Amino acid sequence: MQRSIIAQKKRNRPIAITDVAINKVPQTHIFGFSNEQNMFIQEMHKEVLRKAKDLCKENNSKSMEVVILLDTHTWDSWIVEGKKDNIVDIKDNPEAKAILDTSTKNSLILLHNHPSTGTFSAKDLRTFCNNDSLYIMTVVGNDGSVYVLVKDVGFDPSGVLIEYGKLAEQYKAQGKKYNATMAVKYILKNAEKYNMKYKKGRKKI
């Protein structure tokens, strides 16, 4: 158990972005998108890391986040630069916030980086569920790893959030320190049960 806790702490530790990590970002294989579109998404993942790397230099930090919002109809994009302490708020780009709020259902992709190599957070899950315009959310780790979450037919955002809350409370009652993280991990592992598709890296989805 002790080794598991140590491993988790290491995964959550920010790591520096390198050109090697940027170059090794894999191409996604998302069903419904052409090879050219998946290649464009790959390039946007690289751009997320490039922007985050530049922000780290500007702020003398190893831990900065960047969001790119992508319209799957026009392929226009909007960039939101984070602040120190891993804070990135889409409201900091009013145009991006307006697009998120007014776009048609399942028309946007939200791409962002995690300074660690971790997958989706509880905040990510809430954002994914609370915005009907989001069809896909992706995380690119500072090491170049990529995670993808897609809404499927029958997706019920309220049901997912209710289930997340129940699981987090159950783990908390059991004395689990990372109860929120464990709740998200369970939901991702059982994504199909919640009418979502989840994958890491090059696997087709």
N, C-alpha and C positions, 0 to 999 in steps of 0.2 A: 504493500500500500504506500509506503514511504517513497518508493521509487516512482510510483504513478504520480504522486503529488509533485515531486521534483520535475518530472517530465512535463507535466501540465504547466508549471511555472516557466519552464524553458520555452515552451511553445508560445506563451503569452508575452515573452520578452521581445521588445522591439529589436529589429536587426537592420543594419544599414543596407540601402539599395545600391546594387552594383550594376555595371553595364552587362556583366555576365547574366545576372538575374533577369534583366530586361530582355536580353536576347533569347533567353530560353523560355519565355512565356509561350505556352502551347496554344495552338489553334483550337477554338471550340468547334463542336460538331452538334449544333442545335437543330433539331428537326424543324423543317419549314423554312429554313434559311439556306440560300445558295452557298456554294463554296466561297464565292467572292464576298458575300456578306459575312460569313464566318471569319474570313481573313481580315475583313475590316474591323470586326469586333476584337480580334486578336491585336490588331494595331492600336485600337483604343485602349486595351489593357496595358500595352506598352507605354502609351501616352500618359496614362494614369501614373505609372511608376516614374516616368521622366519628370512629370510635373511635381510629384511628391519629392523626388530626389532634389530638384531645384529648390523647393521650399525648405527642405532640411538644411541646405547650404545657407540659404538666406537667413534662417532662424537659428543656425548653429544647433540643430537638433537631429536626432536619429529617428524621431517619431512624428511624422506628419502625414495627414490623410488628404486625399483628393477624391472628388466625385465627378464623374462624367455622366450626364444624362443624355440618352440617345433616342431619337425618334425613329421607329422602325419603318415609318412610311416615307419620310423625306431623307432620313439619315443625317439630319442636322444634329448638332451636339452643343451642349452647354457645360461649362466647367465651373465647379465650385471648389475653391481652395480652402483647405482647413486652417485651423489656428493651432497654437501650441496645446499640449496636453491631449492630443488626438481628438480635438473637437472640430467637426465639420458639420455645418448647418446649411442646408440648401437655401434657407432664407437669406443667406449672405449674397446670393445671386438672385435678385428679384425676378429676372426673366425666367430663370430655371424654375423657380418656385411657381410662377404663373403657368408654365408649361406642365409641371407636375400636377397642378390643381385642375387644369382645364382640358387636358388632352383626353381623347376617347379611351374607353376601357381597353386594357391590355395592348397599349400601343408604344410603351416606353421600356427602355432598358436602363437600369441604374448600375453603373460600374463604379467600384471604389476599391481602394487598397486597405489592407490591414498591415500595420507596421510589424506585426508578428506573422507567423505562418498559419494563424487560426482561421477557421471557417466563419460562418455567419454568427453574429452576436444576437442577444435578445433585442437590442435596439434595431438591428437590421430586420429581424422578423416582424417587429411591430410596424416598421416603415413599409415593408413588403405587403403586409396585410391591410394597412390603413389607407393605401393609395390604389384605387381601382385602375388608374392609368398605368401602373407598373405591371408589366407582363413577365419580365425577367429581372433578377438581381444577380450580380456577380461580385465576387471578391477576388482580388489578385493579391497574394501575399508579397511582402517585400523580397521574398526569395524566388518569386516568379511562379509560384503555384496558383492555380485558378480553381474556384468553386462556382458552380452555377445552380440557381434555383429558379424553376419555371412554374407558373400557374397552369394547371391542367383543367379540363372540363369538370365542372362540379365543385371547383374550389370555393370553399366557404371561409372567408377571412375571419368572421366573428367566431366560428367554431374552432378555428386554429388558435386564436388568441385565448379563448376560454380554456381550451385544453392545455395550452402553455401555462396559464395561471394555475390550474389545478396541479400540474406536474411540479411546478416550481414550489408550491406550497407543500406538496407531499415530500419532496426532497429536503425542504427546510425543516419539516417536522422530524425527519430522520436524522437531522443534525449535519446535513451535507453542506459544506462550506460554499461550494460552487453550484448551488441549487438552480440558479437561472441558466447557467451554462449547460448543466446536465439536462434541463428541460428542453432546451433548444436542440441539444445533441440527440435526444430521443425522437423529437419530431422530425429532424432531418433523416435519421436512420429509418424512420417509418414514413417517409414523405408520401409514398403512393397511397397510404391509408388516408392522408389528408388532401388527396387530389393535387399533389405537387410532384415535380420531378427534380431530383437533386443528384448532382454528380461532381466529381473532381477530375480536372485535367482533360485528357483527350477523349474520354469515353463519350459515345454518342448519347444524346438525350432527346 
